[in-house]
Amino acid sequence: MSNLAAAHLSLRGFTLITSRPTRLVDLSGPQYPIRSHAPIVVSDVQPRQQRDDGAPAKMYEDIKPNTLEFFNSRSRVKHLDAEEKIVFLFDYSTAPSKPALDGTNGPLIFSSKEVIDWRVLRDLKRANKWGVMRHPMVLNFVNERLLDCAFFYTLHVLAFAIFLLLLSSHIFSHTTAKDIAVTAFIAVFLFFMLLKGAIKARISHSISFWFIIAYAFNIATYAATFLYVWLPTIFSYDDYHQEQKQIVLWFLPIVAIISAWVNFLYILRKSPYGIYIFMMCRILKSFGHIATIWIPTLIAFSFAFHLIMRDSGTEPWESFDKVENATVLQKLFVILQSVTKTSTMMIGEVDANDILGTRQWIPSILVLVFEIVTVILLMNLMVSLAVGDVSDLRNSAQDKLLKIKVNFVIEALQLSEQYTMNGIPFEPLHKRITNNVLVIHSDGSYFTRYDVSLRFGGERHELITARTVHGDKDRAYQLSFLEPGMRVRIHPLRGRPHSVFFNSCSMKLIETVDSGIPELEPDPDNYEDYDTFARRYAKWVIGLDWTGYIDIGKKHRFGKLFSTNDIS
């Protein structure tokens, strides 16, 4: 449990329980500067068991590549506070000296050049081990594959944006060239969709329900677009059922454009603007919860206003009696207009001149009650819920983005492995070597490098490879204080610091994702940032935001790990 925080504590006494320890935690050392008004005595309640015979523990090659212990043994970290950066060193290479395969994992470790591939990511995802997935070594692998796919992702976004603009312009003027262009886009998108579905059916043991929904929605989008483009040509061959044909030709463009817009937003989720799409979905979900109040209120006031204004002759408040031989659909349309007018009044566009023009008590009082209930109370309730949802989403957005990008990497690696062609001018995605040096600065910027000496047989391989991995065992530390009373000084991210005094308390200390990585004793090489413009663009368009997964800087770690909600 490293990188706790810089805090001012005066403790009366508590017990700290840690799990998955890889080394002793020195709470009084320089890395954990705890300042107290009383001396601190740290005693190891449950010390680590050591082997008396001096024999080495189980080698890390025998550990499954889906545990924190495995990735910790392959990683080293160095906190350079003076330079305000963190340096991670990883070893992704396989062990060529061990030809035997693990019966449990099969060819997972030895099927490629590196210990992580799409199978490891898939197993972690299926086992819901997102804590392991957030390990810096796994995140670096995912990020490197994302950067490798940045060019193709950009092509996908540009192609669908052109397709959406072409489809929108097709409404105002459609020519044969536009019809052929839209059809070509549909054919390309449909080809890759069928390819993706074939890989899922061939490799995956099960297909999720949401994948089927998304797949069916895409098929419906392309089908509606294709029919919208070519049905006018087909309908022009005869003059039968013109009214029904006009309804179809009027409805298909609406379905095609709206569904294409939804698909475009779905593609943009992996972009830097994906968080705003999540906000839209979160607000829509909250609106679904409050709709149990909003819909009955809307219907009640719609009928009330319709009863008052139906004889005024003002649209849309029309009486059913004035519509001669009105069908059921026409009557429902009158009700729909009344509901629509009331809904526009609910968002602030009251426009009550027609109602107040009746110069009657009841309509005026009804408008006043309507403004209080809907415009003031209900709408402010919806706005406050939306603000709260957006605030909560900012804390969990990186986790949602990680799940989406991991799925994207898995599908890209599967596609590369299944359909690799000989003679291509570039190296396939699943065969590319991952950069094993990650440098993260305090401002969130980062760069990666490849150091061949960190792999098996390298000159400095002993710095990155752990020879022993200790067992998974809980640790307990008793912290005692010679003076009573406890004072906690809290430094929030915003606002001034303040102190809280307790007679007794329990504290929740959150372990960071890099806490189990052994510290690199010597200083690492001075790696420089030589990223090109294309590399920087790839980081911006689809790369991971490391500040959402790694606690960078003392102030950031303090705000992450200690808050008023964590102390009781």
C-alpha positions as a printed Julia matrix, in Angstrom:
568×3 Matrix{Float64}:
   0.0     0.0     0.0
   2.08    2.88   -1.29
   1.33    6.44   -2.27
  -1.07    7.01    0.6
  -1.03   10.8     1.02
   0.63   13.66    2.84
  -1.61   14.19    5.87
  -1.44   15.85    9.29
  -2.67   13.28   11.8
  -2.81   13.12   15.57
  -4.1     9.62   16.24
  -5.31    8.02   19.42
  -5.07    4.55   17.97
  -6.38    2.45   15.12
  -5.62   -0.76   13.26
  -4.67   -0.67    9.6
  -5.53   -3.77    7.56
  -3.91   -4.21    4.16
  -4.34   -6.96    1.62
  -2.05   -8.17   -1.14
   1.16   -6.89    0.5
   4.34   -7.1    -1.45
   6.55   -5.23    1.01
   6.42   -3.69    4.47
   4.66   -0.36    4.79
   6.72    2.2     6.69
   4.19    4.8     7.77
   6.85    6.94    9.41
   9.16    7.06    6.41
   9.65    9.98    4.03
   7.18    8.55    1.54
   4.37    8.76    4.14
   5.03   12.02    6.01
   2.54   11.69    8.88
   2.93   14.52   11.35
   1.37   14.0    14.74
   1.25   15.6    18.15
   2.35   12.34   19.75
   5.05    9.76   19.11
   4.04    6.87   16.89
   4.78    3.26   17.7
   4.3     0.85   14.82
   4.2    -2.83   15.62
   3.7    -5.6    13.11
   0.74   -7.58   14.46
   0.93  -10.28   11.8
   4.41  -10.43   10.33
   5.19  -11.94    6.97
   6.18  -15.56    7.07
   9.7   -16.2     5.81
  11.19  -19.46    4.59
  13.87  -20.83    6.9
  15.65  -22.91    4.28
  16.4   -19.89    2.14
  14.88  -21.53   -0.92
  13.43  -19.14   -3.46
   9.69  -18.81   -3.73
   7.68  -19.75   -6.78
   9.01  -18.17   -9.93
   6.79  -15.59  -11.57
   6.62  -17.65  -14.8
   4.48  -20.16  -12.87
   1.94  -17.52  -11.88
  -1.11  -16.95  -14.01
  -0.86  -13.78  -16.11
  -4.15  -12.47  -14.71
  -3.13  -11.62  -11.14
  -1.65   -8.54   -9.54
   1.31  -10.59   -8.3
   2.31  -11.5   -11.84
   2.16   -7.94  -13.12
   3.87   -6.59   -9.99
   6.75   -9.01  -10.52
   7.12   -7.72  -14.07
   7.06   -4.05  -13.09
   9.22   -1.48  -11.33
   8.41    2.1   -10.38
  10.49    5.11   -9.46
   8.99    8.31   -8.04
  11.19   11.23   -9.02
   9.73   14.0    -6.89
  12.39   16.52   -7.86
  11.51   16.14  -11.54
   7.78   15.73  -10.79
   7.38   12.52  -12.71
   6.94    8.78  -12.26
   8.9     6.21  -14.27
   7.47    2.72  -14.8
   9.54   -0.13  -16.22
   7.79   -3.25  -17.53
   8.88   -6.61  -18.88
   6.42   -7.94  -21.47
   8.78  -10.58  -22.86
   8.07  -14.29  -22.58
  10.42  -16.9   -21.11
  12.0   -18.71  -24.07
  13.88  -21.1   -21.8
  10.68  -22.78  -20.63
   9.02  -24.74  -23.46
   6.42  -26.45  -21.26
   2.91  -25.03  -21.38
   0.75  -24.38  -18.39
  -2.17  -26.81  -18.36
  -4.52  -24.24  -16.9
  -3.75  -21.28  -19.11
  -2.83  -23.14  -22.27
  -0.79  -21.08  -24.72
  -1.63  -17.75  -23.1
   1.92  -16.81  -22.08
   3.78  -18.41  -24.95
   1.41  -17.92  -27.91
   2.89  -14.54  -28.89
   5.92  -12.39  -28.3
   4.53  -10.89  -25.13
   2.82  -12.09  -21.97
  -0.31  -10.0   -22.61
  -2.6   -10.51  -25.56
  -6.32  -10.25  -26.24
  -6.95  -13.56  -24.43
  -5.57  -12.18  -21.17
  -7.68   -9.04  -21.55
 -10.75  -11.12  -22.34
 -10.23  -13.34  -19.28
  -9.78  -10.32  -17.02
 -12.92   -8.78  -18.45
 -14.98  -11.96  -18.05
 -13.76  -12.44  -14.49
 -14.64   -8.79  -13.79
 -11.09   -8.17  -12.54
 -11.04   -4.48  -13.32
  -8.72   -3.88  -10.39
  -6.13   -6.02  -12.18
  -7.01   -4.36  -15.48
  -6.07   -1.0   -13.95
  -2.54   -2.19  -13.23
  -0.07    0.16  -14.96
   1.46   -2.72  -16.93
  -1.93   -3.75  -18.36
  -3.01   -0.16  -18.93
   0.22    0.56  -20.79
  -0.39   -2.42  -23.08
  -3.97   -1.28  -23.74
  -2.83    2.28  -24.35
  -0.12    1.22  -26.79
  -2.61   -0.83  -28.82
  -5.02    2.11  -28.79
  -2.32    4.41  -30.14
  -1.57    1.86  -32.86
  -5.25    1.96  -33.87
  -5.54    5.76  -33.81
  -5.14    6.11  -37.59
  -7.87    3.57  -38.37
 -10.14    5.04  -35.71
  -9.7     8.48  -37.29
 -10.61    7.04  -40.68
 -13.72    5.47  -39.14
 -14.82    8.77  -37.59
 -14.16   10.75  -40.78
 -15.9     8.17  -42.96
 -19.02    8.14  -40.82
 -19.03   11.96  -40.56
 -18.89   12.22  -44.36
 -21.61    9.59  -44.6
 -23.83   11.57  -42.2
 -23.27   14.84  -44.09
 -23.87   13.13  -47.42
 -27.07   11.62  -46.12
 -28.26   14.99  -44.82
 -27.52   16.74  -48.12
 -29.31   13.95  -49.95
 -32.6    15.24  -48.53
 -32.33   18.59  -50.32
 -30.99   17.32  -53.64
 -30.4    13.73  -54.6
 -28.51   12.7   -57.7
 -27.29    9.4   -59.05
 -23.74   10.16  -57.87
 -24.97   10.73  -54.31
 -27.0     7.53  -54.45
 -23.95    5.55  -55.5
 -21.73    7.23  -52.87
 -24.19    6.52  -50.03
 -24.55    2.92  -51.21
 -20.75    2.51  -51.27
 -20.49    3.75  -47.68
 -23.25    1.35  -46.63
 -21.45   -1.56  -48.33
 -18.14   -0.79  -46.58
 -19.74   -0.36  -43.16
 -21.82   -3.49  -43.6
 -18.75   -5.51  -44.65
 -16.84   -4.64  -41.48
 -19.95   -5.26  -39.38
 -20.34   -8.76  -40.8
 -16.61   -9.34  -40.28
 -16.91   -8.28  -36.66
 -19.94  -10.52  -36.15
 -18.13  -13.48  -37.71
 -15.18  -13.03  -35.34
 -17.51  -12.82  -32.35
 -19.35  -15.97  -33.37
 -16.12  -17.84  -34.09
 -14.03  -16.89  -31.07
 -16.35  -15.77  -28.29
 -18.14  -18.45  -26.33
 -21.07  -16.15  -25.63
 -22.44  -12.96  -27.16
 -23.83  -10.32  -24.86
 -27.35   -9.01  -25.12
 -26.18   -5.43  -25.72
 -23.97   -6.55  -28.6
 -27.03   -8.07  -30.27
 -29.01   -4.86  -29.7
 -26.23   -2.69  -31.14
 -25.73   -5.07  -34.05
 -29.45   -5.09  -34.89
 -29.62   -1.29  -34.62
 -26.76   -0.9   -37.09
 -28.39   -3.31  -39.52
 -31.65   -1.36  -39.25
 -29.79    1.91  -39.88
 -28.14    0.66  -43.04
 -31.34   -0.98  -44.27
 -33.38    2.2   -43.74
 -30.71    4.27  -45.48
 -30.53    1.91  -48.45
 -34.32    1.89  -48.85
 -34.48    5.67  -48.5
 -31.95    6.09  -51.32
 -33.33    3.58  -53.81
 -37.07    3.3   -53.1
 -37.94    6.52  -55.01
 -36.4     4.97  -58.11
 -38.3     1.72  -57.57
 -41.61    3.51  -56.86
 -41.31    5.58  -60.03
 -42.03    2.57  -62.23
 -45.78    2.56  -61.4
 -48.49    4.88  -60.06
 -50.19    2.53  -57.62
 -50.71    3.39  -53.93
 -49.22    6.86  -54.19
 -50.43    7.92  -50.75
 -48.8     4.96  -49.01
 -45.6     5.5   -51.0
 -45.43    9.13  -49.93
 -45.78    8.14  -46.28
 -42.94    5.62  -46.63
 -40.69    8.09  -48.45
 -41.45   10.73  -45.82
 -40.76    8.44  -42.85
 -37.59    6.67  -44.06
 -35.33    9.79  -44.15
 -36.24   10.58  -40.55
 -35.35    7.07  -39.39
 -32.15    6.97  -41.47
 -30.75   10.32  -40.31
 -31.62    9.93  -36.62
 -30.22    6.39  -36.46
 -27.07    7.48  -38.32
 -26.66   10.33  -35.82
 -26.99    7.88  -32.91
 -24.39    5.6   -34.49
 -22.03    8.54  -34.95
 -22.31    9.41  -31.25
 -21.68    5.73  -30.44
 -18.43    5.87  -32.42
 -17.34    9.1   -30.72
 -17.47    7.5   -27.26
 -13.79    6.57  -27.53
 -12.79   10.1   -28.55
 -11.8    12.92  -26.15
 -15.44   14.05  -26.25
 -16.79   10.7   -25.15
 -17.4    11.94  -21.6
 -20.05   14.36  -22.89
 -21.88   11.51  -24.58
 -21.85    9.65  -21.26
 -23.3    12.75  -19.63
 -26.15   12.79  -22.13
 -26.9     9.13  -21.45
 -26.71    9.64  -17.69
 -29.1    12.6   -17.81
 -31.46   10.62  -20.03
 -31.41    7.8   -17.5
 -32.21   10.23  -14.69
 -35.05   11.66  -16.74
 -36.44    8.14  -17.07
 -36.59    7.97  -13.27
 -38.3    11.33  -12.88
 -40.66   10.65  -15.79
 -43.07    9.04  -13.3
 -43.67   12.58  -12.02
 -43.19   14.53  -15.24
 -45.59   12.55  -17.49
 -48.65   12.59  -15.15
 -48.08   16.3   -14.52
 -47.88   16.97  -18.25
 -51.07   15.01  -19.0
 -53.0    16.59  -16.13
 -52.26   20.19  -17.13
 -52.71   19.4   -20.84
 -56.27   18.22  -20.3
 -56.95   21.1   -17.9
 -55.83   23.72  -20.41
 -57.69   21.93  -23.2
 -60.96   22.0   -21.24
 -60.56   25.72  -20.59
 -59.46   26.75  -24.09
 -61.37   24.32  -26.33
 -64.12   26.87  -27.14
 -61.76   29.82  -27.61
 -60.93   28.98  -31.21
 -57.21   29.28  -30.49
 -54.84   26.65  -31.81
 -53.9    24.07  -30.69
 -56.79   24.13  -28.22
 -59.47   22.87  -30.62
 -62.68   21.16  -29.63
 -63.49   17.69  -30.92
 -66.98   18.87  -31.87
 -65.64   21.37  -34.38
 -63.93   18.65  -36.38
 -66.64   17.11  -38.55
 -66.54   13.34  -38.93
 -63.32   13.21  -36.93
 -61.66    9.82  -36.8
 -59.95    8.36  -33.78
 -56.53    9.28  -35.17
 -57.61   12.88  -35.69
 -58.86   13.12  -32.12
 -55.63   11.64  -30.83
 -53.74   14.19  -32.89
 -55.64   17.03  -31.2
 -54.67   15.59  -27.83
 -51.05   15.26  -28.99
 -51.0    18.93  -30.0
 -52.34   19.9   -26.59
 -49.69   17.82  -24.82
 -46.94   19.24  -27.04
 -48.05   22.81  -26.37
 -48.1    22.15  -22.62
 -44.64   20.56  -22.72
 -43.21   23.68  -24.38
 -44.85   25.74  -21.64
 -43.15   23.53  -19.02
 -39.65   24.43  -20.2
 -40.31   28.14  -19.68
 -42.05   29.14  -22.91
 -45.32   29.75  -21.1
 -46.85   32.21  -23.63
 -50.01   32.56  -21.55
 -51.51   35.5   -23.48
 -54.19   33.31  -25.05
 -55.16   31.85  -21.68
 -55.08   35.18  -19.84
 -57.06   36.73  -22.7
 -60.15   34.87  -21.5
 -60.27   37.26  -18.51
 -61.55   34.55  -16.17
 -60.5    33.6   -12.65
 -59.99   29.88  -13.11
 -57.66   30.06  -16.17
 -55.51   32.73  -14.49
 -55.21   30.72  -11.27
 -54.46   27.56  -13.27
 -51.61   29.3   -15.11
 -50.17   30.5   -11.79
 -50.32   26.99  -10.29
 -48.8    25.58  -13.49
 -45.83   27.96  -13.3
 -45.17   27.11   -9.64
 -45.45   23.33  -10.02
 -43.75   22.78  -13.37
 -41.57   25.75  -14.29
 -40.23   26.42  -10.79
 -40.38   23.14   -8.85
 -40.26   20.33  -11.41
 -37.79   21.88  -13.84
 -35.41   22.93  -11.06
 -35.61   19.41   -9.68
 -34.6    18.01  -13.07
 -31.74   20.5   -13.38
 -30.42   19.67   -9.9
 -30.53   15.95  -10.65
 -28.7    16.51  -13.92
 -25.97   18.52  -12.17
 -25.57   15.8    -9.54
 -25.37   13.09  -12.19
 -22.72   15.0   -14.12
 -20.67   15.43  -10.94
 -20.88   11.71  -10.18
 -20.06   10.83  -13.77
 -16.85   12.83  -13.71
 -15.6    10.52  -10.95
 -16.52    7.32  -12.81
 -16.09    8.41  -16.44
 -12.57    6.99  -16.74
 -13.77    3.55  -15.63
 -16.52    3.59  -18.27
 -14.1     4.73  -20.94
 -11.65    2.01  -19.92
 -14.26   -0.72  -20.45
 -15.12    0.63  -23.89
 -11.5     0.96  -24.96
 -10.6    -2.49  -23.66
 -13.41   -3.96  -25.77
 -12.1    -2.02  -28.74
  -8.56   -3.35  -28.23
  -9.8    -6.94  -27.87
 -11.79   -6.72  -31.11
  -8.9    -5.06  -32.96
  -6.42   -7.74  -31.83
  -8.86  -10.51  -32.74
  -9.34   -9.02  -36.2
  -5.58   -8.67  -36.67
  -4.89  -12.24  -35.57
  -7.66  -13.88  -37.58
  -7.28  -12.0   -40.87
  -3.57  -11.24  -41.18
  -2.43  -11.3   -44.81
   1.1   -11.97  -46.0
   2.86   -9.23  -47.88
   1.28   -6.27  -46.11
   3.65   -3.27  -45.81
   3.19   -2.88  -42.05
   3.47   -5.18  -39.05
   0.16   -6.68  -37.84
  -1.28   -5.22  -34.68
  -1.03   -8.4   -32.61
   2.69   -8.78  -33.43
   3.81   -5.29  -32.51
   6.19   -4.87  -29.57
   4.89   -2.85  -26.63
   6.99    0.01  -25.28
   8.22   -1.08  -21.85
   9.11    2.33  -20.37
   6.34    4.69  -19.26
   7.11    8.19  -17.95
   4.21   10.19  -16.49
   4.63   13.83  -15.5
   2.73   15.59  -12.75
   0.61   17.53  -15.27
  -0.72   14.28  -16.75
   1.43   14.27  -19.89
   3.33   11.07  -20.63
   5.5     9.32  -23.17
   6.67    5.76  -23.71
   9.92    4.27  -24.9
  11.25    0.82  -25.73
  14.35   -0.35  -23.85
  15.65   -3.67  -25.15
  17.84   -4.18  -22.06
  14.73   -4.69  -19.91
  13.74   -7.9   -21.71
  15.0   -11.44  -21.13
  18.73  -11.49  -21.74
  19.04   -7.72  -21.44
  21.89   -6.05  -19.59
  19.64   -4.59  -16.88
  17.03   -7.33  -16.75
  17.63   -7.9   -13.03
  16.21   -4.44  -12.34
  12.84   -5.26  -13.82
  12.42   -8.97  -13.05
  11.5   -10.12   -9.56
  12.89  -13.54   -8.66
  10.41  -14.23   -5.9
   6.79  -13.44   -5.37
   5.43  -13.69   -1.85
   2.08  -15.18   -1.04
  -1.17  -13.3    -0.81
  -1.66  -12.58    2.88
  -3.42   -9.9     4.9
  -1.27   -7.64    7.04
  -2.26   -5.72   10.17
  -0.4    -2.85   11.81
  -1.24   -1.42   15.23
  -0.57    2.31   15.53
  -0.44    3.52   19.13
  -0.14    7.06   20.47
   1.13    8.09   23.86
  -1.23   11.06   24.08
  -5.04   10.9    23.81
  -7.05   12.61   21.13
  -6.8    12.72   17.37
  -6.8    15.62   14.97
  -7.07   15.29   11.2
  -6.07   18.14    8.94
  -7.92   17.86    5.65
  -6.64   19.49    2.47
  -9.48   19.43   -0.1
  -8.88   19.98   -3.79
 -10.89   23.19   -3.51
 -11.28   25.51   -0.57
  -9.16   26.14    2.47
  -7.73   23.4     4.73
  -9.52   22.7     7.98
  -8.98   20.5    11.04
 -11.32   17.97   12.65
 -10.86   16.59   16.18
 -11.98   13.04   17.14
 -11.98   11.03   20.33
 -12.14    7.76   18.39
 -12.45    6.97   14.72
 -12.04    4.39   11.98
 -10.25    5.34    8.79
 -10.68    3.96    5.29
  -7.38    3.92    3.39
  -7.73    3.19   -0.32
  -4.92    1.25   -1.96
  -3.69    2.69   -5.23
  -3.22    0.6    -8.36
   0.57    0.93   -8.28
   0.96    0.18   -4.58
   2.22   -3.38   -5.06
   4.91   -2.52   -7.59
   8.39   -2.75   -6.04
  10.39    0.45   -5.93
  13.35    0.66   -8.28
  16.46    1.22   -6.17
  18.86    2.86   -8.66
  17.75    5.83  -10.7
  16.48    4.88  -14.15
  17.96    6.18  -17.35
  17.1     9.72  -18.38
  14.48    8.87  -20.98
  13.56   11.77  -23.25
  10.31   12.56  -25.03
  10.77   12.21  -28.8
   7.12   11.8   -29.73
   6.18   12.99  -33.19
   3.13   15.06  -34.06
   1.31   11.91  -35.2
   2.06   10.24  -31.87
   0.76   13.25  -29.92
  -2.38   13.29  -32.05
  -2.93    9.58  -31.34
  -2.64   10.23  -27.6
  -5.22   13.0   -27.84
  -7.75   11.23  -30.03
  -7.9     7.81  -28.36
  -5.18    7.41  -25.72
  -5.85    6.85  -22.03
  -5.93    9.69  -19.53
  -3.39    8.49  -16.98
  -4.5    11.01  -14.36
  -7.7     8.99  -14.01
  -5.82    5.81  -13.05
  -2.49    6.84  -11.48
  -2.24    9.19   -8.51
   0.25   11.8    -9.68
   1.68   14.31   -7.25
   1.2    14.65   -3.5
  -1.72   17.02   -3.76
  -3.51   14.72   -6.18
  -2.92   11.67   -4.01
  -4.14   13.54   -0.96
  -7.37   14.57   -2.62
  -7.88   11.06   -3.93
  -7.31    9.09   -0.78
  -8.42   11.3     2.09
 -11.75   13.03    2.22
 -14.37   13.75    4.83
 -16.38   10.78    3.57
 -13.54    8.38    4.36
 -13.33    9.3     8.06
 -16.01    8.36   10.55
